[in-house]
Amino acid sequence: MKPHPFRVTCHLYDGRVLSTDGLFFLDAILYHAWFAKYQPQVLQGIHAQFDRMHMGLPLLRVNGRYAASCGFYTQNAIGTDNWVKHSDFQAPFAQGLLDLGNAAQVNTSSGLFKSYYENPVVRLIGPVTFYGVGNATKVRDLLSYIPALGKKSSAGWGAVSRWDVDPWHEDWSTYSPDLGLMRPMPPEEIAIDPAPYMLRDVGVKPPYWKPYSQKLCYVPNVFQSPPLTHFEGAHNNVNT
Amino acid sequence: MPDNTYTLNATFTLRQPLAHTSVGSGNKLYLRTVSLLVDGEPQRIFAMSGNALRGAWRNCGALYYFSALDVMVPRTTFHTFFSGGALSKDVATDVRTIFTLRSLSPFLSLFGGAVGSTLISGKFSTTFAYPVCLETVPFFTKSPRINPPPYPAYKSLKGLVTLIRKDDTKSPYSPVLDVESFTDTDVEKDSSPQTFYDVEYLVPGAQLFSSLRLACSPLELGAFVSCLCEWAKDPVIGGRGAQGFGQVDLWLDFPTDTNGPLDPFVSVVDGQLSLSPLAQEVKALYDDYLLSIKNGHMGGVNALLSITEGKQSKTVEGPSDSLPAKGKRGRPPKNKQEVLPKTDEDVSVD
């Protein structure tokens, strides 16, 4: 089947997503979805029973990369949120259940049992739009396996309420007339004026977090409008 | 057995004031708020953290699990089950071990955690719980569980209560106080520990909504029901439960059409737990399974503790019928002539 251009819109439940750099990649999302659909045991860490099969995404491949853009969105606020991990050794239910053995004490301020207070970067964003070229029907099916964007989705950040996949009139996976650069591109391959874009190490294909996937690239400006100056966070929390 | 995806709508109704704070300012403790986009503008609205809800249920589930097995729990295992554990470079953890661990504890498989050098991903996620109010109308699904409109404004749902930590050295009980134990400095400074502090709360009768997603096996769903059974003994969310805050009613329902009949899963109303037939079925499945573990199935509790305490890292065998023979690096033996099966995702253009 001939690949066609398409647009993906991710509607978030409450728009609150944890991401330090604000970059979301359609091919990375589909890569994760592929494992969720075909090899969920890999995501569960029990891939001793890995059934080897050809890893293919329903996207056109161009020069070793997938024809898929970053996610573009309106950012309404940015700041930090917090979550706490605390050890429960002192909880009432520990008595009669916890066997300390020969240990004289449990140190919860450092080491293995440390309790901590995390301040991740949270963004309040609108719908996230991606562009790609490939089989839209299969993309829609794979996206149904993705319930959230960003980090700490188990605790409620980045929950997705709906994915929309629509045909698009032209290939916007790499460049677009409206948004310019659409995905990270190495300096030797970029075909437009790179002046507006930041140069940094970033992945060019999934898995993006692996060092071998990363290169020095120009990175697109994914914010469709300037971020508001509003700052949210635990230390700005007085709201009576 | 392949995993199923269960989506549940959670509706909380406060029976007591709810206190859930992030940080305080002086002697004032404010409700935890987050920015939500309301009519195009970010507004600060109360949110019960998904991490807090998960943490409360996690403790209950772990308590149920070990109570059923009737064992004392070493501290590393305790930390893994109740708090999620921590990664350690000292213990290499094999994927077969993780497979065994998931089988031995559907609870840990559901909530996830860190064992040795490996993270076990969880299968249960929950959204933040927001109050039902004018500002959050776009975020919740209309359901008979939620009070009908008109919805209150968010500001009308908040209150502030002053609490006192009394200095009992000046109370009628003071005759039992050993005044000789006072040092001269204590007397000179007259350092009374009496304190006033303010706690902001969400008013009783307010409702919260959230959505849960479990991509798990029926056995793991049974582990989740066990969490709720334990939690129903003291159905409290948020902080200051000992001072009377946070008691709630909870309804967990499968999503249905707005005007259709409800499809309840579990409810805790007036402290009474009510399980649907499905919840009863998976809970019975889970209880039977825990009994078999207690009786030595798959090595029983000793096998579990040897993994989580890091005393046996690479030699614990899982169910042999579901694991292929190990080749290099734990993968199946490689056959170069093998034609790899294709998935239907392949696009034959490069």
Chai-1 contact restraints between the chains, C-beta under 6 A:
chainA,res_idxA,chainB,res_idxB,connection_type,confidence,min_distance_angstrom,max_distance_angstrom,comment,restraint_id
A,P3,B,V347,contact,1.0,0.0,6.0,A-B,restraint_1
A,P3,B,V349,contact,1.0,0.0,6.0,A-B,restraint_2
A,Y13,B,T127,contact,1.0,0.0,6.0,A-B,restraint_3
A,D14,B,F139,contact,1.0,0.0,6.0,A-B,restraint_4
A,G15,B,L37,contact,1.0,0.0,6.0,A-B,restraint_5
A,Y38,B,T343,contact,1.0,0.0,6.0,A-B,restraint_6
A,L43,B,S121,contact,1.0,0.0,6.0,A-B,restraint_7
A,G45,B,I98,contact,1.0,0.0,6.0,A-B,restraint_8
A,G45,B,T118,contact,1.0,0.0,6.0,A-B,restraint_9
A,G45,B,I120,contact,1.0,0.0,6.0,A-B,restraint_10
A,I46,B,V95,contact,1.0,0.0,6.0,A-B,restraint_11
A,I46,B,I98,contact,1.0,0.0,6.0,A-B,restraint_12
A,I46,B,F99,contact,1.0,0.0,6.0,A-B,restraint_13
A,H47,B,V95,contact,1.0,0.0,6.0,A-B,restraint_14
A,A48,B,V95,contact,1.0,0.0,6.0,A-B,restraint_15
A,A48,B,R96,contact,1.0,0.0,6.0,A-B,restraint_16
A,A48,B,L323,contact,1.0,0.0,6.0,A-B,restraint_17
A,A48,B,G330,contact,1.0,0.0,6.0,A-B,restraint_18
A,Q49,B,L323,contact,1.0,0.0,6.0,A-B,restraint_19
A,R52,B,L340,contact,1.0,0.0,6.0,A-B,restraint_20
A,M53,B,L340,contact,1.0,0.0,6.0,A-B,restraint_21
A,M53,B,P341,contact,1.0,0.0,6.0,A-B,restraint_22
A,H54,B,L340,contact,1.0,0.0,6.0,A-B,restraint_23
A,H54,B,K342,contact,1.0,0.0,6.0,A-B,restraint_24
A,G56,B,E345,contact,1.0,0.0,6.0,A-B,restraint_25
A,G56,B,D346,contact,1.0,0.0,6.0,A-B,restraint_26
A,L57,B,E345,contact,1.0,0.0,6.0,A-B,restraint_27
A,P58,B,E345,contact,1.0,0.0,6.0,A-B,restraint_28
A,P58,B,V347,contact,1.0,0.0,6.0,A-B,restraint_29
A,L60,B,V349,contact,1.0,0.0,6.0,A-B,restraint_30
A,R61,B,D350,contact,1.0,0.0,6.0,A-B,restraint_31
A,N76,B,L37,contact,1.0,0.0,6.0,A-B,restraint_32
A,N76,B,P42,contact,1.0,0.0,6.0,A-B,restraint_33
A,A77,B,S35,contact,1.0,0.0,6.0,A-B,restraint_34
A,A77,B,P42,contact,1.0,0.0,6.0,A-B,restraint_35
A,N82,B,S22,contact,1.0,0.0,6.0,A-B,restraint_36
A,W83,B,N51,contact,1.0,0.0,6.0,A-B,restraint_37
A,S87,B,S83,contact,1.0,0.0,6.0,A-B,restraint_38
A,D88,B,F82,contact,1.0,0.0,6.0,A-B,restraint_39
A,D88,B,S83,contact,1.0,0.0,6.0,A-B,restraint_40
A,F93,B,L63,contact,1.0,0.0,6.0,A-B,restraint_41
A,L97,B,F66,contact,1.0,0.0,6.0,A-B,restraint_42
A,L97,B,V73,contact,1.0,0.0,6.0,A-B,restraint_43
A,L98,B,V73,contact,1.0,0.0,6.0,A-B,restraint_44
A,L98,B,F78,contact,1.0,0.0,6.0,A-B,restraint_45
A,D99,B,M72,contact,1.0,0.0,6.0,A-B,restraint_46
A,D99,B,V73,contact,1.0,0.0,6.0,A-B,restraint_47
A,D99,B,P74,contact,1.0,0.0,6.0,A-B,restraint_48
A,L100,B,R75,contact,1.0,0.0,6.0,A-B,restraint_49
A,V106,B,R75,contact,1.0,0.0,6.0,A-B,restraint_50
A,L112,B,A86,contact,1.0,0.0,6.0,A-B,restraint_51
A,F113,B,H79,contact,1.0,0.0,6.0,A-B,restraint_52
A,L124,B,S35,contact,1.0,0.0,6.0,A-B,restraint_53
A,L124,B,P42,contact,1.0,0.0,6.0,A-B,restraint_54
A,G134,B,V347,contact,1.0,0.0,6.0,A-B,restraint_55
A,N135,B,V347,contact,1.0,0.0,6.0,A-B,restraint_56
A,K138,B,E345,contact,1.0,0.0,6.0,A-B,restraint_57
A,P147,B,R213,contact,1.0,0.0,6.0,A-B,restraint_58
A,S153,B,S125,contact,1.0,0.0,6.0,A-B,restraint_59
A,S154,B,G122,contact,1.0,0.0,6.0,A-B,restraint_60
A,S154,B,S125,contact,1.0,0.0,6.0,A-B,restraint_61
A,A155,B,G50,contact,1.0,0.0,6.0,A-B,restraint_62
A,A155,B,N51,contact,1.0,0.0,6.0,A-B,restraint_63
A,G156,B,G50,contact,1.0,0.0,6.0,A-B,restraint_64
A,G156,B,T126,contact,1.0,0.0,6.0,A-B,restraint_65
A,G156,B,T127,contact,1.0,0.0,6.0,A-B,restraint_66
A,G156,B,F128,contact,1.0,0.0,6.0,A-B,restraint_67
A,A159,B,T127,contact,1.0,0.0,6.0,A-B,restraint_68
A,H230,B,P42,contact,1.0,0.0,6.0,A-B,restraint_69
A,E232,B,S35,contact,1.0,0.0,6.0,A-B,restraint_70
A,A234,B,S22,contact,1.0,0.0,6.0,A-B,restraint_71
A,A234,B,V23,contact,1.0,0.0,6.0,A-B,restraint_72
A,N237,B,S22,contact,1.0,0.0,6.0,A-B,restraint_73
A,N237,B,Y30,contact,1.0,0.0,6.0,A-B,restraint_74
A,V238,B,S25,contact,1.0,0.0,6.0,A-B,restraint_75
A,N239,B,T33,contact,1.0,0.0,6.0,A-B,restraint_76
A,N239,B,R44,contact,1.0,0.0,6.0,A-B,restraint_77
